[in-house]
Amino acid sequence: MAEPDRPTQREYWNSKVGEEWARQADRTDKMFAALTQAVFDALDLQPGEGVLDIGCGAGETTLAAARRVGGNGHVVGVDLSQPLLALGRRRAQQSGLAIDLVEADAAAAAIPGAPFDAAFSRFGVMFFDDPAAAFARIRQHLRPGGRLVFACWRTFAENAWSRAPLDALSPMLKAPLPPPDQNLPGPFAFADAGKIRTILEASGWRGVSIERWDAPLRLGADAEDAAAYVLRIGPSARAIADHGLDAAAAKQLIVARLADAQDAAGVSLAAACWIVRATA
């Protein structure tokens, strides 16, 4: 089955997709809470530091950084998605924390507030068209010795939260979905640790460290709830839209598959990430 033409990243995140991610932001942030903590543990922010959040989305991670650096610090979040940034600005206003959320491409734009002491990202760096150039640009936004930490997904096969719902759709497809192309921008573009190291070292970063992070992600209170979520955002939602699948039939298949993972605590499936550190 041929893959449909892909929109640009800016087009994609400013479409109905970005609006749906904004509607699901509270739930998604809660699901990623343990990973977010692991990123900040690695980043070790200090009071008064200047921080750049790459691909900040709806600003939850940007606000978390602001709490850590305090009033004398300065935190800037950048993202391409207007719907997510709009939610982030509402969250910031409600929190009373001073952050700057900027609609910009971290790979190309001049970022206000540079140079920063640290930069970080939770799943925001896998979508660059030219990763080496992008990371070279990000390094220019940091002070000498500045710290970079980011989280990215490992292989599709290791991430059951993504793989299992897609596997459930196979009876509806004329041909199997191709595996994610790690040479193209996308969630699994940095699945290969060697590729990450090569890109970072080629773009001038030093002291690259890549560590595994594994934990279950709680997708929902039960199979129905979890299916409703994965049908709205993520790889399953995109596959259904791209291939014109019947949403009601797809939901039935996904509910049946996720019921196998349901227990008294809800539905949880394995997540496998890299936590990457480097020095400017």
N, C-alpha and C positions, 0 to 999 in steps of 0.2 A: 504494500500500500504506500503510495507516494505521500511524502510529508507536505503539508500545505505551506504556502509562502509565509514567512515569518515577518511580523511587524518589527520596527526598530524598538529598542528598549524604551525609549521615550514614549513612543506611540502605545506600546503595550501597557506600561504602568500608568498612563493617563486615559486609558479606555475604561470600560466597565469592570475590567479586572482590578484596576487600582481602587475603584469605588468599592468593590466587594472585599478586597483586602482591608480597607478602612473599616468596613462594617464588622469584620471578624477580628479586628486588631486586639481587643481586650482578651479574647479567647486565645489568640495566637501567642500573645505576650505571656500569658499564664502558662501555656504549654511549654514555652522555651525558658522558663524562669531558671531552672537549674543550669542550663547551658549559659545563660546570661551571667549568672554568678561565677561560673568557671572562667569566662572571658575576663571579667573584672578582677578576679583573683590573680590571673596571669598579668594583667595590665598594671595592677598595683598603683592606682592613681593616688596622688598626694594633694593635700590642700593647696590651693593657689595655682594649680597647673592649668595650662591651656590644652584643650582636647578637641580632636576632630573625630566625629562619628560618620563613617562612610556608609552610605545607603541606610540612612537613619530611619526611613519609613515613617511611622506615626509617632516617633519621638520618645518611645518608652526608654530606649537605651540612652538617648541623649539626656533625658531627665535623670536617669540613674547616675550617669557620669557627673551631672551638675551637683547632685547630692554629695558625691564623694569629694569634689574639689572645693565646694563651699563658695561663699560669696566673693572671695578674692580670686576665684578661678574663672575660666572662660571656656564655654563649651559651644561648639558649632556643629550642627548636623546638616549633612547635604544629601539630597535625594532628587530623583527625576519626577516623582509622582506628586502631582498637585493634590489629589484627594487625600493621600497619606499625610502630606505636609500640612494641609488644612486641619486635619484632626490633631496633628502634633502641636500646632499653635494653640488650639483650644485646650489641649491638655496642659500646655505650659502656662497658659493664663490661669487655669483653675489651680495649678500647683503653686503659683507664686514664685516659681524659679525662673531665673534669667538665663535663657538660652537663645541662640540664634539658629533658626531653621531656614536653610537656603535651597532654593530650587537650582540645582547645578549638577553638572557631570564632574565628579571628583577626578576623572581621568584627564580632563582637559581644562577645566575652568580655574581661574584664580580664586582662591577661597579666602574670604575676609577673616581676619584674626590670625593668619599665619605670621610667623612660624609657631607651630604647636610643640608642646612637650611630648604629646602622645597622640596616636591615632588608633582607632579600633573599628571593627565591623562585625556584626552578627548577620552573616549570610548576605552581605552586600557587595562582595568583591568578585563574584564568579561570573559576572555579566559583561565584563569589559571586552570590547572588540579586539583590543591590542593590550593584553595584560602587562607585558613588559613595559610598554610606554606608560601605561596607567600607574603602575607602581613606582616608576621613576618620577612621575609627576607628584604622586603622593609624598614620596621621600623629600621632594623639594619644599613641601609644606611643613616639614618638621625641622626643629633645631638639630644641629649635629649631636648625635647620641640619643635622639628622640626614639621613643618606643612604638612599635607596631604590634598589635595583636588582632587576629581575626579568627572567626570560626567559619568553616565551610564543610559541606557534606563530603563524606567518603563515597564509595561506590554505590550505585543504585541497588545492586544486589544485597548489600549489607543493610540497607535502609528499608526495613519491612513496613514502616509507616507509609512509605510511598509505593513500594513494590506490590504489597498485598492487594490494595484496592484496584490497582491497574491490572494485576493478574486476574482479578474477578471479572473484568470486562472482556476477557478473551473470547467467550462464546459469541459476543456481538460483533466481532471484527472479522473482516474477510481475510486478513492476514495478520500475523503477530505484529505488535508495535515494535519498531526498531529500538534497540537500547539507546540511551542518551549518548550523543556524540560528544566525547570529552574534548574535541578540538573546537567546538563551538561554544559561544557564551550560553550559560544555563546553569541550573542548580548543581549539576554534577561535573562541571568543567574542571574543578580542582580535586577530583577524586584521587589522582595520582600524586603522592607525596613528592616523588622525584621531579615531577613537572613544577610543582610549587617552588621547590628549592631552586631549580634552574631559573625560573622567572625572577624570583626575588634577587638572587645573586647577580643575574644579568642586569638588573635595574639598580644595582648599587647598594643593596641591603647587606648588612653583616650579621653574624651570629644567629643564623636562621635555626630555629627550633620547631619541630613539628611533632605533636603528641596526639595520641588517640584519645577520644572522648566517646564513651558508649553509655547509653541509658535508655530506658523506655520513655516514649512520649505518650502521654495520656490524650487520646484523640476525642474521647467523649464519655458520657455517663453510661451509655449502653451502645449497642450496635446501631440502632436507629439514629441516635444523637451523633455518633462518630461519622456515620455515612453522610448525614446532612452537612457536616463540616467539610469533609473531603470532596463533596460534590460542589462546593462553592469556591474553594481556592485550592491551588496546588496541582500536581501532575494529573490527577484523575479528572479534575474539572477541566483542565486544558485539553486532555485527550477527548473527552466527550464533546466539547465545543469544536475542536479541530476536525473531528471525524463524523460530526452530525449524528451522534448516537442518541437514542431515545432516553431522556433523563429518568423517566419512571422505571423503565426496564433496567437501566444501569444501577439505579438505587437498590432495586431488589437483589441484584447480584452482589453488590458491595455489602449490603446488610448481612446477607447470608455468609459472606466471607469473614466479616468482622465479628460475627457472632462466635466464631471459633476462638477469638482472642478475648472474649468478654469474661470477666469474673466479677466478684462482689464490688471491686473498686472501679469498674468500668472497662473500657477498652484501651489497652496500651500495647504499642508495638515498638520494636527496636529502632533506635536512631544511632547512626554511626557518623562521627564528625572528626575533623582535624581541628586542633587549636594550634595556631601558628604564631610564632613570635620572631621578631627581627628588630635590628637596630639600624637607625639611619646613619 
